[in-house]
């Protein structure tokens, strides 16, 4: 069982930055690929970015490429999402997720067994 706890969400003006963190309760953190998803009311969960267990592979969805960066620190069992140049349409609840297939990076939520509780990001115009 892996527990994930997100932090770092909040209210920010358009053009601002936030850094989300997700701490994992597992000694084998480097064997998990990690991802960030987001969700707004009435919509399905949207894939944002993923990173493989040893940071060899990472992918960002086109809508955030160049603005958001996923990274991880295996010594701290933590994955990050640095979000710059935020836009009002980035407003959502952001979730981190863990995939036991630590080699690849997958975009489908069904591949991720463990999820955090979510953190709210609100971008005002």
Secondary structure as UniProt FT lines:
FT   STRAND          4..7
FT   STRAND          10..13
FT   TURN            14..15
FT   STRAND          18..24
FT   TURN            27..28
FT   HELIX           29..31
FT   STRAND          33..39
FT   TURN            41..42
FT   STRAND          46..51
FT   TURN            53..54
FT   STRAND          58..60
FT   HELIX           62..64
FT   TURN            66..67
FT   STRAND          68..73
FT   HELIX           74..76
FT   STRAND          78..83
FT   HELIX           88..90
FT   STRAND          92..99
FT   HELIX           109..111
FT   STRAND          114..115
FT   STRAND          119..124
//
